[in-house]
Amino acid sequence: MKSGRNLRSVLRISDAGQEKIAIVTHGGVTARVVDPDTNETVGGYAGFQTMPRIKFRIGLGDSIEIPLLVGTASSVSRLGYAVPPGRGAIEVILNLEGNGSFRTPLLPIIVEGK
């Protein structure tokens, strides 16, 4: 993905547990960019989003795709306005209906120059 840009994709989620789950979203999920060496959040999407309450339900053993928004606007002043090119990672906080939140494992990304 390009530095300072946004990307729309999907996040595939599987239910390998013992119960059906529902993920509460605003129509999709938004990733944050993480430095994989320090686990520091360094960026993400910076902009407005509509916030309807939409649930994605997953049956036992099933998987679904949820719309994913990734942005590389910097949230750390030392980096400037955009996450610089290089190796990075993203993570998503999933809000599970009735079960709190769950943080995905770090998913690798490559941030390219503009």
Summary of the structure (lengths in Angstrom):
residues: 114
radius of gyration: 14.9
end to end distance: 9.3
largest distance: 44.7
contacts: 315
relative contact order: 0.34
helix: 3%
strand: 54%
